[in-house]
Amino acid sequence: MIESLYEKIRQRKITPQSGSYTNYLFDEGLDKILKKVGEEATEVVIAAKNDDEEELISEMADLTYHCLVLLAEKDISLEKLQAELEKREGKISRTDGRRDINLL
Ligand SMILES: N=c1c2ncn([C@@H]3O[C@H](COP(=O)(O)OP(=O)(O)OP(=O)(O)O)[C@@H](O)[C@H]3O)c2ncn1[C@@H]1O[C@H](COP(=O)(O)O)[C@@H](O)[C@H]1O
């Protein structure tokens, strides 16, 4: 699902469509996309604090979509994000489950 949504977003960038919200974001540019990511992240926090599952899922979906638009704006493939997450999988070594981060 995330893959197909990302692909649709990427296609919008290549072939803009009138009335597309994604193209509206690309046209507005990076600052607008970043503003939306910030807003949606804040809305996720508020929804979680309100203990409202439906609202939280909806805001998480908005945040996910806007993060995917940001990835596409920056021409970063989903595979690169996936590779970064996979790299981390083997790194959980602490007994409390927290990840040891090698900063070097
Ligand atoms: N998943 C989404 C998606 N999630 C959220 N949004 C939009 O994000 C906006 C967030 O709402 P806000 O009230 O915060 O923003 P707004 O007031 O509408 O817009 P701003 O003026 O703040 O920019 C809404 O307009 C939603 O429609 C999305 N817009 C599109 N998609 C998917 O992206 C694909 C391409 O869509 P189009 O580009 O519209 O063709 C389709 O599969 C869509 O389902």
The ligand as an SDF file (V2000), in Angstrom:
LIG
                    3D

 44 47  0  0  0  0  0  0  0  0999 V2000
   -3.1410   10.0090    0.7100 N   0  0  0  0  0  0  0  0  0  0  0  0
   -3.4140   11.1490    0.3050 C   0  0  0  0  0  0  0  0  0  0  0  0
   -3.6220   12.2310    1.2200 C   0  0  0  0  0  0  0  0  0  0  0  0
   -3.6150   12.2960    2.5640 N   0  0  0  0  0  0  0  0  0  0  0  0
   -3.9030   13.5660    2.8720 C   0  0  0  0  0  0  0  0  0  0  0  0
   -4.1000   14.2990    1.7600 N   0  0  0  0  0  0  0  0  0  0  0  0
   -4.4950   15.6910    1.6540 C   0  0  0  0  0  0  0  0  0  0  0  0
   -3.7800   16.4360    2.5970 O   0  0  0  0  0  0  0  0  0  0  0  0
   -4.5490   17.5770    2.9640 C   0  0  0  0  0  0  0  0  0  0  0  0
   -4.4180   17.7130    4.4570 C   0  0  0  0  0  0  0  0  0  0  0  0
   -5.4530   18.4500    4.9480 O   0  0  0  0  0  0  0  0  0  0  0  0
   -5.2410   19.8670    5.5950 P   0  0  0  0  0  0  0  0  0  0  0  0
   -6.5570   20.3300    6.0610 O   0  0  0  0  0  0  0  0  0  0  0  0
   -4.1160   19.8190    6.5690 O   0  0  0  0  0  0  0  0  0  0  0  0
   -4.7180   20.7420    4.3640 O   0  0  0  0  0  0  0  0  0  0  0  0
   -5.5450   21.6420    3.3580 P   0  0  0  0  0  0  0  0  0  0  0  0
   -6.1780   22.7610    4.0970 O   0  0  0  0  0  0  0  0  0  0  0  0
   -6.4410   20.8180    2.4670 O   0  0  0  0  0  0  0  0  0  0  0  0
   -4.3410   22.1680    2.4600 O   0  0  0  0  0  0  0  0  0  0  0  0
   -3.3140   23.3330    2.7830 P   0  0  0  0  0  0  0  0  0  0  0  0
   -3.9020   24.5850    2.2360 O   0  0  0  0  0  0  0  0  0  0  0  0
   -3.0400   23.3630    4.2520 O   0  0  0  0  0  0  0  0  0  0  0  0
   -2.0990   22.9220    2.0080 O   0  0  0  0  0  0  0  0  0  0  0  0
   -5.9890   17.3210    2.4900 C   0  0  0  0  0  0  0  0  0  0  0  0
   -6.2770   18.1770    1.4000 O   0  0  0  0  0  0  0  0  0  0  0  0
   -5.9600   15.8750    2.0230 C   0  0  0  0  0  0  0  0  0  0  0  0
   -6.7660   15.6490    0.8910 O   0  0  0  0  0  0  0  0  0  0  0  0
   -3.9160   13.5100    0.7010 C   0  0  0  0  0  0  0  0  0  0  0  0
   -3.9860   13.7680   -0.6340 N   0  0  0  0  0  0  0  0  0  0  0  0
   -3.7820   12.7260   -1.4910 C   0  0  0  0  0  0  0  0  0  0  0  0
   -3.5200   11.4620   -1.0510 N   0  0  0  0  0  0  0  0  0  0  0  0
   -3.3580   10.3510   -2.0400 C   0  0  0  0  0  0  0  0  0  0  0  0
   -2.3960   10.7420   -3.0030 O   0  0  0  0  0  0  0  0  0  0  0  0
   -2.7210   10.1510   -4.2600 C   0  0  0  0  0  0  0  0  0  0  0  0
   -2.7140   11.2530   -5.3130 C   0  0  0  0  0  0  0  0  0  0  0  0
   -3.7080   12.2030   -4.9780 O   0  0  0  0  0  0  0  0  0  0  0  0
   -3.8660   13.5480   -5.8570 P   0  0  0  0  0  0  0  0  0  0  0  0
   -2.5230   14.1500   -5.9390 O   0  0  0  0  0  0  0  0  0  0  0  0
   -4.8260   14.4050   -5.1040 O   0  0  0  0  0  0  0  0  0  0  0  0
   -4.3720   13.1230   -7.1680 O   0  0  0  0  0  0  0  0  0  0  0  0
   -4.1100    9.5030   -4.1230 C   0  0  0  0  0  0  0  0  0  0  0  0
   -3.9020    8.1320   -3.9670 O   0  0  0  0  0  0  0  0  0  0  0  0
   -4.6460   10.1050   -2.8420 C   0  0  0  0  0  0  0  0  0  0  0  0
   -5.4870    9.2200   -2.1640 O   0  0  0  0  0  0  0  0  0  0  0  0
  1  2  2  0
  2  3  1  0
  2 31  1  0
  3  4  1  0
  3 28  2  0
  4  5  2  0
  5  6  1  0
  6  7  1  0
  6 28  1  0
  7  8  1  0
  7 26  1  0
  8  9  1  0
  9 10  1  0
  9 24  1  0
 10 11  1  0
 11 12  1  0
 12 13  2  0
 12 14  1  0
 12 15  1  0
 15 16  1  0
 16 17  2  0
 16 18  1  0
 16 19  1  0
 19 20  1  0
 20 21  2  0
 20 22  1  0
 20 23  1  0
 24 25  1  0
 24 26  1  0
 26 27  1  0
 28 29  1  0
 29 30  2  0
 30 31  1  0
 31 32  1  0
 32 33  1  0
 32 43  1  0
 33 34  1  0
 34 35  1  0
 34 41  1  0
 35 36  1  0
 36 37  1  0
 37 38  2  0
 37 39  1  0
 37 40  1  0
 41 42  1  0
 41 43  1  0
 43 44  1  0
M  END
$$$$
